[in-house]
Amino acid sequence: VQQGWSADWSQSGSTVTAKNAAWNGSLAPGQTADIGFNGSHSGTNTNPVSFSLNGAKCS
């Protein structure tokens, strides 16, 4: 990740984490917050073996 917005971003190796920013940590029902990032990658990108969201495996 080269640049991120609307979240507190951290990266360790290939793992990127986005946590709520101070201003969007508590949203009322029906409200939303959009986040985004710019990134780059050099080298070969292999297919992932699995995905997860908040620790729950996606299928």
C-alpha distance matrix in Angstrom:
0.0 3.8 5.7 7.0 10.8 13.7 12.5 12.0 8.5 8.6 7.5 10.4 10.5 9.5 9.9 7.6 10.0 10.7 14.1 16.5 16.7 20.2 21.4 20.6 21.5 24.9 25.5 29.0 30.0 29.0 26.3 22.6 19.3 16.6 12.9 10.1 6.6 5.9 4.2 6.8 9.0 12.3 15.2 16.7 15.2 17.9 19.0 18.1 21.2 20.5 18.5 18.9 18.5 19.4 21.0 23.1 23.1 22.7 25.1
3.8 0.0 3.8 7.0 10.6 14.1 13.5 13.1 10.2 10.7 10.1 13.0 13.1 12.7 13.5 11.1 13.1 13.2 16.3 18.1 17.5 20.8 21.8 21.5 22.9 26.3 26.9 30.4 31.6 30.5 27.5 24.0 20.5 17.6 14.0 11.1 7.4 5.6 5.0 7.1 10.1 13.0 16.4 18.5 17.6 20.7 22.0 21.5 24.7 24.2 22.1 22.6 22.0 22.8 24.6 26.7 26.8 26.2 28.6
5.7 3.8 0.0 3.8 7.0 10.6 10.7 10.8 8.8 10.6 11.3 14.8 15.6 15.0 14.9 11.8 12.8 11.8 14.4 15.6 14.6 17.8 18.5 18.3 20.0 23.3 23.8 27.3 28.7 27.6 24.4 21.0 17.3 14.7 11.2 8.6 5.5 5.2 6.9 10.0 13.3 16.4 19.8 21.6 20.3 23.2 24.0 23.2 26.3 25.3 22.8 22.7 21.5 22.2 24.5 26.5 26.9 26.3 28.8
7.0 7.0 3.8 0.0 3.8 7.1 7.1 8.0 6.6 9.5 11.1 14.9 16.3 15.3 14.3 10.7 10.7 8.8 11.2 12.0 11.3 14.7 15.2 14.7 16.4 19.6 20.1 23.6 25.0 23.9 20.8 17.3 13.7 11.2 7.7 5.8 4.1 6.4 8.6 12.3 15.3 18.8 21.9 23.1 21.2 23.7 24.0 22.7 25.6 24.0 21.1 20.6 18.9 19.3 22.0 23.9 24.7 24.1 26.8
10.8 10.6 7.0 3.8 0.0 3.8 5.5 7.7 8.2 11.7 14.1 17.9 19.6 18.6 17.1 13.4 12.4 9.5 10.8 10.4 9.1 12.3 12.1 11.7 14.0 17.0 17.2 20.6 22.3 21.2 17.8 14.6 10.8 8.8 5.9 5.6 6.3 9.1 12.0 15.7 18.9 22.4 25.4 26.6 24.5 26.8 26.7 25.2 27.9 26.0 22.7 21.9 19.6 19.8 22.9 24.6 25.8 25.0 27.8
13.7 14.1 10.6 7.1 3.8 0.0 3.8 7.2 9.1 12.8 15.7 19.4 21.5 20.5 18.4 14.6 12.7 9.1 9.2 7.6 6.3 9.4 8.7 8.0 10.5 13.3 13.5 16.9 18.7 17.9 14.5 11.5 7.7 6.9 5.0 7.1 9.1 12.5 15.3 19.0 21.9 25.6 28.4 29.2 26.8 28.7 28.2 26.4 28.8 26.4 22.9 21.5 18.7 18.4 21.8 23.5 25.1 24.5 27.5
12.5 13.5 10.7 7.1 5.5 3.8 0.0 3.8 6.0 9.7 12.7 16.2 18.8 17.9 15.4 11.7 9.3 5.8 5.6 5.0 4.6 8.4 9.2 8.2 9.4 12.8 13.7 17.4 19.2 19.0 15.8 12.9 9.3 8.8 6.3 8.1 9.5 12.9 14.9 18.5 21.0 24.6 27.2 27.9 25.5 27.1 26.7 24.5 26.6 24.2 20.8 19.1 16.3 15.7 18.9 21.0 22.8 22.6 25.8
12.0 13.1 10.8 8.0 7.7 7.2 3.8 0.0 3.8 6.9 10.5 13.8 16.7 16.6 14.1 10.6 8.1 5.6 5.1 6.1 5.4 8.5 10.7 10.5 10.7 14.4 16.2 19.9 21.9 22.1 19.0 16.3 12.9 12.6 9.8 10.9 11.0 14.0 15.2 18.6 20.8 24.1 26.7 27.7 25.4 27.1 27.0 24.7 26.7 24.5 21.3 19.5 17.1 16.0 18.8 21.4 23.3 23.7 27.1
8.5 10.2 8.8 6.6 8.2 9.1 6.0 3.8 0.0 3.8 6.9 10.5 13.1 13.0 10.7 7.2 5.7 4.7 6.5 8.9 9.1 12.3 14.3 13.8 13.9 17.6 19.0 22.8 24.3 24.2 21.4 18.3 14.9 13.7 10.2 10.1 9.2 11.6 12.1 15.2 17.2 20.5 23.0 24.0 21.9 23.6 23.8 21.6 23.9 22.0 19.1 17.8 16.1 15.5 17.8 20.5 21.8 22.2 25.4
8.6 10.7 10.6 9.5 11.7 12.8 9.7 6.9 3.8 0.0 3.8 6.9 10.0 10.6 8.4 5.9 5.3 6.7 8.6 11.7 12.2 15.0 17.5 17.0 16.6 20.3 22.1 25.8 27.2 27.3 24.6 21.6 18.4 17.2 13.7 13.2 11.6 13.3 12.7 15.1 16.4 19.3 21.5 22.6 20.7 22.3 22.8 20.6 22.6 21.1 18.7 17.5 16.4 15.6 17.2 20.3 21.5 22.3 25.5
7.5 10.1 11.3 11.1 14.1 15.7 12.7 10.5 6.9 3.8 0.0 3.8 6.3 7.1 5.7 4.4 6.2 8.9 11.5 14.9 15.7 18.7 21.1 20.4 19.9 23.5 25.1 28.7 29.8 29.7 27.3 24.0 20.9 19.2 15.6 14.4 12.2 13.1 11.5 13.1 13.6 16.3 18.1 19.2 17.5 19.1 20.0 17.9 20.1 19.1 17.2 16.7 16.4 16.2 17.1 20.1 20.7 21.5 24.5
10.4 13.0 14.8 14.9 17.9 19.4 16.2 13.8 10.5 6.9 3.8 0.0 3.8 6.1 5.3 6.6 8.6 11.9 14.2 17.8 18.9 21.7 24.3 23.5 22.7 26.2 27.9 31.5 32.5 32.6 30.3 27.2 24.2 22.7 19.1 18.0 15.7 16.2 14.0 14.9 14.5 16.5 17.7 18.7 17.2 18.4 19.5 17.4 19.2 18.6 17.3 17.0 17.3 17.0 17.1 20.3 20.6 21.9 24.7
10.5 13.1 15.6 16.3 19.6 21.5 18.8 16.7 13.1 10.0 6.3 3.8 0.0 3.8 5.6 7.9 11.0 14.4 17.1 20.7 21.9 24.9 27.3 26.3 25.7 29.1 30.6 34.1 34.8 34.6 32.5 29.1 26.2 24.3 20.7 19.0 16.3 16.2 13.3 13.2 12.0 13.4 14.2 15.2 14.1 15.3 17.0 15.3 17.3 17.5 16.8 17.3 18.3 18.7 18.4 21.2 20.8 21.9 24.3
9.5 12.7 15.0 15.3 18.6 20.5 17.9 16.6 13.0 10.6 7.1 6.1 3.8 0.0 3.8 6.4 10.0 13.2 16.4 19.9 21.5 24.8 26.9 25.4 25.0 28.2 29.2 32.6 33.0 32.5 30.6 27.1 24.4 22.2 18.8 17.0 14.5 14.4 11.5 11.5 10.1 12.2 12.8 13.1 11.2 12.3 13.6 11.9 14.3 14.3 13.6 14.5 15.7 16.7 16.6 18.8 18.1 18.7 21.0
9.9 13.5 14.9 14.3 17.1 18.4 15.4 14.1 10.7 8.4 5.7 5.3 5.6 3.8 0.0 3.8 6.7 10.2 13.1 16.8 18.6 21.9 24.0 22.4 21.7 24.8 26.0 29.3 29.8 29.6 27.7 24.4 21.9 20.1 16.8 15.7 13.9 14.8 12.6 13.7 13.1 15.6 16.5 16.5 14.1 14.8 15.2 12.7 14.6 13.6 12.1 12.1 12.8 13.3 13.4 16.0 15.9 16.8 19.6
7.6 11.1 11.8 10.7 13.4 14.6 11.7 10.6 7.2 5.9 4.4 6.6 7.9 6.4 3.8 0.0 3.8 6.8 10.1 13.5 15.2 18.6 20.5 19.0 18.6 21.8 22.9 26.4 27.0 26.7 24.6 21.2 18.4 16.7 13.3 12.2 10.6 12.1 10.7 12.7 13.2 16.3 17.8 18.2 15.7 16.9 17.1 14.8 16.9 15.5 13.2 12.7 12.4 12.7 13.9 16.4 16.8 17.3 20.3
10.0 13.1 12.8 10.7 12.4 12.7 9.3 8.1 5.7 5.3 6.2 8.6 11.0 10.0 6.7 3.8 0.0 3.8 6.5 10.1 12.1 15.4 17.5 15.9 15.0 18.3 19.7 23.1 24.0 24.0 21.9 18.8 16.1 15.0 11.9 11.9 11.3 13.7 13.3 15.9 16.8 20.0 21.6 21.8 19.2 20.2 19.9 17.2 18.9 16.8 14.0 12.4 11.1 10.6 12.4 15.2 16.4 17.2 20.5
10.7 13.2 11.8 8.8 9.5 9.1 5.8 5.6 4.7 6.7 8.9 11.9 14.4 13.2 10.2 6.8 3.8 0.0 3.8 6.8 8.8 12.3 14.0 12.2 11.9 15.1 16.3 19.9 20.9 20.9 18.4 15.3 12.4 11.5 8.6 9.4 9.8 13.0 13.6 16.8 18.4 21.9 23.9 24.2 21.5 22.6 22.1 19.5 21.4 19.0 15.7 14.0 11.7 11.1 13.9 16.3 17.8 18.1 21.5
14.1 16.3 14.4 11.2 10.8 9.2 5.6 5.1 6.5 8.6 11.5 14.2 17.1 16.4 13.1 10.1 6.5 3.8 0.0 3.8 6.4 9.4 11.5 9.8 8.6 12.0 13.8 17.4 18.9 19.4 17.0 14.4 11.8 12.1 9.9 11.9 12.9 16.2 17.2 20.4 22.1 25.6 27.6 27.9 25.1 26.1 25.4 22.6 24.1 21.4 18.0 15.6 12.8 11.2 14.2 16.8 19.0 19.6 23.2
16.5 18.1 15.6 12.0 10.4 7.6 5.0 6.1 8.9 11.7 14.9 17.8 20.7 19.9 16.8 13.5 10.1 6.8 3.8 0.0 3.8 6.5 8.0 6.0 5.2 8.7 10.5 14.2 16.1 16.7 13.9 11.8 9.2 10.4 9.2 12.1 13.9 17.5 19.1 22.6 24.7 28.3 30.5 30.8 28.1 29.1 28.2 25.6 27.1 24.2 20.6 18.1 14.9 13.3 16.7 18.8 21.3 21.6 25.1
16.7 17.5 14.6 11.3 9.1 6.3 4.6 5.4 9.1 12.2 15.7 18.9 21.9 21.5 18.6 15.2 12.1 8.8 6.4 3.8 0.0 3.8 5.5 5.5 6.0 9.6 11.5 15.2 17.7 18.2 15.0 13.0 10.0 11.1 9.8 12.4 14.0 17.4 19.4 22.9 25.4 28.9 31.5 32.2 29.7 31.2 30.6 28.2 30.0 27.3 23.8 21.5 18.5 17.0 20.3 22.5 24.9 25.1 28.5
20.2 20.8 17.8 14.7 12.3 9.4 8.4 8.5 12.3 15.0 18.7 21.7 24.9 24.8 21.9 18.6 15.4 12.3 9.4 6.5 3.8 0.0 3.8 5.7 5.7 8.7 11.3 14.7 17.7 18.8 15.6 14.5 12.0 13.9 13.2 16.0 17.6 20.9 23.0 26.5 29.0 32.5 35.1 35.9 33.4 34.9 34.3 31.7 33.3 30.5 27.1 24.5 21.3 19.4 22.6 24.9 27.6 28.0 31.5
21.4 21.8 18.5 15.2 12.1 8.7 9.2 10.7 14.3 17.5 21.1 24.3 27.3 26.9 24.0 20.5 17.5 14.0 11.5 8.0 5.5 3.8 0.0 3.8 6.0 7.8 9.3 12.5 15.7 16.4 12.9 12.1 9.9 12.2 12.5 15.6 17.8 21.1 23.6 27.3 30.1 33.6 36.4 37.1 34.6 36.1 35.3 32.9 34.7 31.8 28.2 25.8 22.4 20.8 24.4 26.2 28.8 28.7 32.1
20.6 21.5 18.3 14.7 11.7 8.0 8.2 10.5 13.8 17.0 20.4 23.5 26.3 25.4 22.4 19.0 15.9 12.2 9.8 6.0 5.5 5.7 3.8 0.0 3.8 5.6 6.4 10.0 12.7 13.3 9.9 8.8 6.8 9.6 10.3 13.9 16.5 20.1 22.6 26.3 28.9 32.5 35.0 35.4 32.6 33.9 32.8 30.3 31.9 28.9 25.1 22.7 19.2 17.8 21.5 22.9 25.5 25.3 28.6
21.5 22.9 20.0 16.4 14.0 10.5 9.4 10.7 13.9 16.6 19.9 22.7 25.7 25.0 21.7 18.6 15.0 11.9 8.6 5.2 6.0 5.7 6.0 3.8 0.0 3.8 6.5 10.1 12.7 14.1 11.5 10.7 9.3 12.1 12.4 15.9 18.3 21.9 23.9 27.5 29.7 33.3 35.6 35.8 32.9 33.8 32.7 29.9 31.1 27.9 24.3 21.4 17.8 15.8 19.3 21.0 24.0 24.2 27.7
24.9 26.3 23.3 19.6 17.0 13.3 12.8 14.4 17.6 20.3 23.5 26.2 29.1 28.2 24.8 21.8 18.3 15.1 12.0 8.7 9.6 8.7 7.8 5.6 3.8 0.0 3.8 6.7 9.6 11.7 9.6 10.0 10.0 13.5 14.7 18.4 21.2 24.9 27.0 30.7 32.8 36.5 38.7 38.7 35.6 36.4 34.9 32.1 33.1 29.7 26.0 23.0 19.3 17.3 20.8 22.0 25.1 25.2 28.5
25.5 26.9 23.8 20.1 17.2 13.5 13.7 16.2 19.0 22.1 25.1 27.9 30.6 29.2 26.0 22.9 19.7 16.3 13.8 10.5 11.5 11.3 9.3 6.4 6.5 3.8 0.0 3.8 6.5 8.0 5.8 7.0 8.1 11.9 14.0 17.8 21.0 24.7 27.1 30.8 33.1 36.8 39.0 38.8 35.7 36.4 34.7 32.1 33.1 29.7 26.0 23.2 19.4 18.1 21.7 22.3 25.2 24.8 27.8
29.0 30.4 27.3 23.6 20.6 16.9 17.4 19.9 22.8 25.8 28.7 31.5 34.1 32.6 29.3 26.4 23.1 19.9 17.4 14.2 15.2 14.7 12.5 10.0 10.1 6.7 3.8 0.0 3.8 6.2 5.6 8.5 10.8 14.5 17.1 20.8 24.2 27.9 30.4 34.0 36.3 40.1 42.1 41.8 38.6 39.1 37.2 34.6 35.5 31.9 28.2 25.5 21.7 20.4 23.9 24.1 27.0 26.4 29.2
30.0 31.6 28.7 25.0 22.3 18.7 19.2 21.9 24.3 27.2 29.8 32.5 34.8 33.0 29.8 27.0 24.0 20.9 18.9 16.1 17.7 17.7 15.7 12.7 12.7 9.6 6.5 3.8 0.0 3.8 5.6 8.6 11.7 15.1 17.9 21.5 25.1 28.7 31.1 34.6 36.6 40.4 42.2 41.6 38.1 38.5 36.2 33.6 34.3 30.7 27.1 24.4 20.7 19.8 23.2 22.8 25.5 24.6 27.1
29.0 30.5 27.6 23.9 21.2 17.9 19.0 22.1 24.2 27.3 29.7 32.6 34.6 32.5 29.6 26.7 24.0 20.9 19.4 16.7 18.2 18.8 16.4 13.3 14.1 11.7 8.0 6.2 3.8 0.0 3.8 6.6 10.3 13.2 16.5 19.9 23.6 27.0 29.6 33.0 35.2 38.9 40.8 40.1 36.7 37.2 34.9 32.6 33.6 30.1 26.4 24.2 20.6 20.4 23.9 23.2 25.5 24.1 26.3
26.3 27.5 24.4 20.8 17.8 14.5 15.8 19.0 21.4 24.6 27.3 30.3 32.5 30.6 27.7 24.6 21.9 18.4 17.0 13.9 15.0 15.6 12.9 9.9 11.5 9.6 5.8 5.6 5.6 3.8 0.0 3.8 7.1 10.3 13.6 17.1 20.8 24.3 27.0 30.6 33.0 36.7 38.9 38.5 35.3 36.1 34.1 31.9 33.2 29.8 26.1 23.9 20.3 19.9 23.6 23.5 25.7 24.5 26.9
22.6 24.0 21.0 17.3 14.6 11.5 12.9 16.3 18.3 21.6 24.0 27.2 29.1 27.1 24.4 21.2 18.8 15.3 14.4 11.8 13.0 14.5 12.1 8.8 10.7 10.0 7.0 8.5 8.6 6.6 3.8 0.0 3.8 6.7 10.0 13.4 17.1 20.6 23.2 26.8 29.2 33.0 35.1 34.8 31.6 32.5 30.7 28.6 30.1 26.9 23.2 21.2 17.7 17.8 21.5 21.5 23.5 22.1 24.6
19.3 20.5 17.3 13.7 10.8 7.7 9.3 12.9 14.9 18.4 20.9 24.2 26.2 24.4 21.9 18.4 16.1 12.4 11.8 9.2 10.0 12.0 9.9 6.8 9.3 10.0 8.1 10.8 11.7 10.3 7.1 3.8 0.0 3.8 6.6 10.2 13.8 17.4 20.1 23.8 26.3 30.1 32.4 32.4 29.5 30.7 29.2 27.2 29.0 26.1 22.3 20.5 17.1 17.1 20.9 21.4 23.3 22.1 24.8
16.6 17.6 14.7 11.2 8.8 6.9 8.8 12.6 13.7 17.2 19.2 22.7 24.3 22.2 20.1 16.7 15.0 11.5 12.1 10.4 11.1 13.9 12.2 9.6 12.1 13.5 11.9 14.5 15.1 13.2 10.3 6.7 3.8 0.0 3.8 6.9 10.6 14.0 16.8 20.4 23.1 26.8 29.2 29.3 26.4 27.9 26.6 24.9 27.1 24.4 20.7 19.5 16.5 17.2 20.8 21.3 22.7 21.1 23.7
12.9 14.0 11.2 7.7 5.9 5.0 6.3 9.8 10.2 13.7 15.6 19.1 20.7 18.8 16.8 13.3 11.9 8.6 9.9 9.2 9.8 13.2 12.5 10.3 12.4 14.7 14.0 17.1 17.9 16.5 13.6 10.0 6.6 3.8 0.0 3.8 7.2 10.8 13.5 17.2 19.8 23.6 26.1 26.4 23.6 25.3 24.4 22.7 25.1 22.7 19.2 18.1 15.5 16.1 19.5 20.5 21.7 20.5 23.2
10.1 11.1 8.6 5.8 5.6 7.1 8.1 10.9 10.1 13.2 14.4 18.0 19.0 17.0 15.7 12.2 11.9 9.4 11.9 12.1 12.4 16.0 15.6 13.9 15.9 18.4 17.8 20.8 21.5 19.9 17.1 13.4 10.2 6.9 3.8 0.0 3.8 7.2 10.0 13.6 16.5 20.2 22.8 23.3 20.8 22.9 22.3 21.1 23.9 22.0 18.8 18.4 16.4 17.6 20.6 21.6 22.2 20.9 23.3
6.6 7.4 5.5 4.1 6.3 9.1 9.5 11.0 9.2 11.6 12.2 15.7 16.3 14.5 13.9 10.6 11.3 9.8 12.9 13.9 14.0 17.6 17.8 16.5 18.3 21.2 21.0 24.2 25.1 23.6 20.8 17.1 13.8 10.6 7.2 3.8 0.0 3.8 6.4 10.2 13.2 16.8 19.7 20.6 18.5 20.9 21.0 20.0 23.1 21.7 18.8 18.9 17.5 18.8 21.3 22.7 23.0 21.8 24.2
5.9 5.6 5.2 6.4 9.1 12.5 12.9 14.0 11.6 13.3 13.1 16.2 16.2 14.4 14.8 12.1 13.7 13.0 16.2 17.5 17.4 20.9 21.1 20.1 21.9 24.9 24.7 27.9 28.7 27.0 24.3 20.6 17.4 14.0 10.8 7.2 3.8 0.0 3.8 7.1 10.6 14.0 17.2 18.5 16.9 19.9 20.4 20.1 23.5 22.7 20.3 21.0 20.1 21.7 23.8 25.2 25.1 23.8 25.8
4.2 5.0 6.9 8.6 12.0 15.3 14.9 15.2 12.1 12.7 11.5 14.0 13.3 11.5 12.6 10.7 13.3 13.6 17.2 19.1 19.4 23.0 23.6 22.6 23.9 27.0 27.1 30.4 31.1 29.6 27.0 23.2 20.1 16.8 13.5 10.0 6.4 3.8 0.0 3.8 7.0 10.5 13.6 15.1 13.7 16.8 17.9 17.7 21.2 20.9 19.0 20.0 19.8 21.5 23.1 24.6 24.1 23.1 25.0
6.8 7.1 10.0 12.3 15.7 19.0 18.5 18.6 15.2 15.1 13.1 14.9 13.2 11.5 13.7 12.7 15.9 16.8 20.4 22.6 22.9 26.5 27.3 26.3 27.5 30.7 30.8 34.0 34.6 33.0 30.6 26.8 23.8 20.4 17.2 13.6 10.2 7.1 3.8 0.0 3.8 6.9 10.3 12.1 11.5 15.0 16.8 17.3 20.9 21.2 20.0 21.6 22.0 23.8 25.0 26.4 25.5 24.5 26.0
9.0 10.1 13.3 15.3 18.9 21.9 21.0 20.8 17.2 16.4 13.6 14.5 12.0 10.1 13.1 13.2 16.8 18.4 22.1 24.7 25.4 29.0 30.1 28.9 29.7 32.8 33.1 36.3 36.6 35.2 33.0 29.2 26.3 23.1 19.8 16.5 13.2 10.6 7.0 3.8 0.0 3.8 6.6 8.5 8.3 11.9 14.2 15.1 18.7 19.6 19.0 21.0 22.0 24.1 24.7 26.0 24.7 23.8 25.1
12.3 13.0 16.4 18.8 22.4 25.6 24.6 24.1 20.5 19.3 16.3 16.5 13.4 12.2 15.6 16.3 20.0 21.9 25.6 28.3 28.9 32.5 33.6 32.5 33.3 36.5 36.8 40.1 40.4 38.9 36.7 33.0 30.1 26.8 23.6 20.2 16.8 14.0 10.5 6.9 3.8 0.0 3.8 6.9 8.4 12.0 15.0 16.5 20.0 21.5 21.4 23.7 25.1 27.2 27.4 28.8 27.2 26.4 27.4
15.2 16.4 19.8 21.9 25.4 28.4 27.2 26.7 23.0 21.5 18.1 17.7 14.2 12.8 16.5 17.8 21.6 23.9 27.6 30.5 31.5 35.1 36.4 35.0 35.6 38.7 39.0 42.1 42.2 40.8 38.9 35.1 32.4 29.2 26.1 22.8 19.7 17.2 13.6 10.3 6.6 3.8 0.0 3.8 6.6 9.7 13.2 15.1 18.3 20.4 21.0 23.7 25.6 27.8 27.6 28.7 26.7 26.1 26.7
16.7 18.5 21.6 23.1 26.6 29.2 27.9 27.7 24.0 22.6 19.2 18.7 15.2 13.1 16.5 18.2 21.8 24.2 27.9 30.8 32.2 35.9 37.1 35.4 35.8 38.7 38.8 41.8 41.6 40.1 38.5 34.8 32.4 29.3 26.4 23.3 20.6 18.5 15.1 12.1 8.5 6.9 3.8 0.0 3.8 6.3 9.9 12.3 15.3 17.8 18.8 21.8 24.1 26.6 26.1 26.9 24.5 23.7 23.9
15.2 17.6 20.3 21.2 24.5 26.8 25.5 25.4 21.9 20.7 17.5 17.2 14.1 11.2 14.1 15.7 19.2 21.5 25.1 28.1 29.7 33.4 34.6 32.6 32.9 35.6 35.7 38.6 38.1 36.7 35.3 31.6 29.5 26.4 23.6 20.8 18.5 16.9 13.7 11.5 8.3 8.4 6.6 3.8 0.0 3.8 6.7 8.8 12.2 14.3 15.2 18.2 20.5 23.2 22.8 23.3 20.9 20.0 20.3
17.9 20.7 23.2 23.7 26.8 28.7 27.1 27.1 23.6 22.3 19.1 18.4 15.3 12.3 14.8 16.9 20.2 22.6 26.1 29.1 31.2 34.9 36.1 33.9 33.8 36.4 36.4 39.1 38.5 37.2 36.1 32.5 30.7 27.9 25.3 22.9 20.9 19.9 16.8 15.0 11.9 12.0 9.7 6.3 3.8 0.0 3.8 6.3 9.1 11.9 13.5 16.9 19.7 22.5 21.5 21.8 19.0 18.2 18.1
19.0 22.0 24.0 24.0 26.7 28.2 26.7 27.0 23.8 22.8 20.0 19.5 17.0 13.6 15.2 17.1 19.9 22.1 25.4 28.2 30.6 34.3 35.3 32.8 32.7 34.9 34.7 37.2 36.2 34.9 34.1 30.7 29.2 26.6 24.4 22.3 21.0 20.4 17.9 16.8 14.2 15.0 13.2 9.9 6.7 3.8 0.0 3.8 6.5 9.0 10.8 14.5 17.4 20.5 19.5 19.2 16.1 15.0 14.5
18.1 21.5 23.2 22.7 25.2 26.4 24.5 24.7 21.6 20.6 17.9 17.4 15.3 11.9 12.7 14.8 17.2 19.5 22.6 25.6 28.2 31.7 32.9 30.3 29.9 32.1 32.1 34.6 33.6 32.6 31.9 28.6 27.2 24.9 22.7 21.1 20.0 20.1 17.7 17.3 15.1 16.5 15.1 12.3 8.8 6.3 3.8 0.0 3.8 5.6 7.4 10.9 14.1 17.0 15.8 15.6 12.7 12.0 12.1
21.2 24.7 26.3 25.6 27.9 28.8 26.6 26.7 23.9 22.6 20.1 19.2 17.3 14.3 14.6 16.9 18.9 21.4 24.1 27.1 30.0 33.3 34.7 31.9 31.1 33.1 33.1 35.5 34.3 33.6 33.2 30.1 29.0 27.1 25.1 23.9 23.1 23.5 21.2 20.9 18.7 20.0 18.3 15.3 12.2 9.1 6.5 3.8 0.0 3.8 7.3 10.5 14.2 16.9 14.9 14.4 11.0 11.0 10.7
20.5 24.2 25.3 24.0 26.0 26.4 24.2 24.5 22.0 21.1 19.1 18.6 17.5 14.3 13.6 15.5 16.8 19.0 21.4 24.2 27.3 30.5 31.8 28.9 27.9 29.7 29.7 31.9 30.7 30.1 29.8 26.9 26.1 24.4 22.7 22.0 21.7 22.7 20.9 21.2 19.6 21.5 20.4 17.8 14.3 11.9 9.0 5.6 3.8 0.0 3.8 6.9 10.5 13.3 11.5 10.6 7.4 7.3 7.9
18.5 22.1 22.8 21.1 22.7 22.9 20.8 21.3 19.1 18.7 17.2 17.3 16.8 13.6 12.1 13.2 14.0 15.7 18.0 20.6 23.8 27.1 28.2 25.1 24.3 26.0 26.0 28.2 27.1 26.4 26.1 23.2 22.3 20.7 19.2 18.8 18.8 20.3 19.0 20.0 19.0 21.4 21.0 18.8 15.2 13.5 10.8 7.4 7.3 3.8 0.0 3.8 7.0 10.2 9.2 8.5 5.9 5.4 7.5
18.9 22.6 22.7 20.6 21.9 21.5 19.1 19.5 17.8 17.5 16.7 17.0 17.3 14.5 12.1 12.7 12.4 14.0 15.6 18.1 21.5 24.5 25.8 22.7 21.4 23.0 23.2 25.5 24.4 24.2 23.9 21.2 20.5 19.5 18.1 18.4 18.9 21.0 20.0 21.6 21.0 23.7 23.7 21.8 18.2 16.9 14.5 10.9 10.5 6.9 3.8 0.0 3.8 6.5 5.6 5.2 4.2 5.2 8.6
18.5 22.0 21.5 18.9 19.6 18.7 16.3 17.1 16.1 16.4 16.4 17.3 18.3 15.7 12.8 12.4 11.1 11.7 12.8 14.9 18.5 21.3 22.4 19.2 17.8 19.3 19.4 21.7 20.7 20.6 20.3 17.7 17.1 16.5 15.5 16.4 17.5 20.1 19.8 22.0 22.0 25.1 25.6 24.1 20.5 19.7 17.4 14.1 14.2 10.5 7.0 3.8 0.0 3.8 5.3 5.3 6.5 6.9 10.6
19.4 22.8 22.2 19.3 19.8 18.4 15.7 16.0 15.5 15.6 16.2 17.0 18.7 16.7 13.3 12.7 10.6 11.1 11.2 13.3 17.0 19.4 20.8 17.8 15.8 17.3 18.1 20.4 19.8 20.4 19.9 17.8 17.1 17.2 16.1 17.6 18.8 21.7 21.5 23.8 24.1 27.2 27.8 26.6 23.2 22.5 20.5 17.0 16.9 13.3 10.2 6.5 3.8 0.0 3.8 5.6 8.5 10.0 13.8
21.0 24.6 24.5 22.0 22.9 21.8 18.9 18.8 17.8 17.2 17.1 17.1 18.4 16.6 13.4 13.9 12.4 13.9 14.2 16.7 20.3 22.6 24.4 21.5 19.3 20.8 21.7 23.9 23.2 23.9 23.6 21.5 20.9 20.8 19.5 20.6 21.3 23.8 23.1 25.0 24.7 27.4 27.6 26.1 22.8 21.5 19.5 15.8 14.9 11.5 9.2 5.6 5.3 3.8 0.0 3.8 6.5 9.3 12.8
23.1 26.7 26.5 23.9 24.6 23.5 21.0 21.4 20.5 20.3 20.1 20.3 21.2 18.8 16.0 16.4 15.2 16.3 16.8 18.8 22.5 24.9 26.2 22.9 21.0 22.0 22.3 24.1 22.8 23.2 23.5 21.5 21.4 21.3 20.5 21.6 22.7 25.2 24.6 26.4 26.0 28.8 28.7 26.9 23.3 21.8 19.2 15.6 14.4 10.6 8.5 5.2 5.3 5.6 3.8 0.0 3.8 6.4 9.8
23.1 26.8 26.9 24.7 25.8 25.1 22.8 23.3 21.8 21.5 20.7 20.6 20.8 18.1 15.9 16.8 16.4 17.8 19.0 21.3 24.9 27.6 28.8 25.5 24.0 25.1 25.2 27.0 25.5 25.5 25.7 23.5 23.3 22.7 21.7 22.2 23.0 25.1 24.1 25.5 24.7 27.2 26.7 24.5 20.9 19.0 16.1 12.7 11.0 7.4 5.9 4.2 6.5 8.5 6.5 3.8 0.0 3.8 6.7
22.7 26.2 26.3 24.1 25.0 24.5 22.6 23.7 22.2 22.3 21.5 21.9 21.9 18.7 16.8 17.3 17.2 18.1 19.6 21.6 25.1 28.0 28.7 25.3 24.2 25.2 24.8 26.4 24.6 24.1 24.5 22.1 22.1 21.1 20.5 20.9 21.8 23.8 23.1 24.5 23.8 26.4 26.1 23.7 20.0 18.2 15.0 12.0 11.0 7.3 5.4 5.2 6.9 10.0 9.3 6.4 3.8 0.0 3.8
25.1 28.6 28.8 26.8 27.8 27.5 25.8 27.1 25.4 25.5 24.5 24.7 24.3 21.0 19.6 20.3 20.5 21.5 23.2 25.1 28.5 31.5 32.1 28.6 27.7 28.5 27.8 29.2 27.1 26.3 26.9 24.6 24.8 23.7 23.2 23.3 24.2 25.8 25.0 26.0 25.1 27.4 26.7 23.9 20.3 18.1 14.5 12.1 10.7 7.9 7.5 8.6 10.6 13.8 12.8 9.8 6.7 3.8 0.0
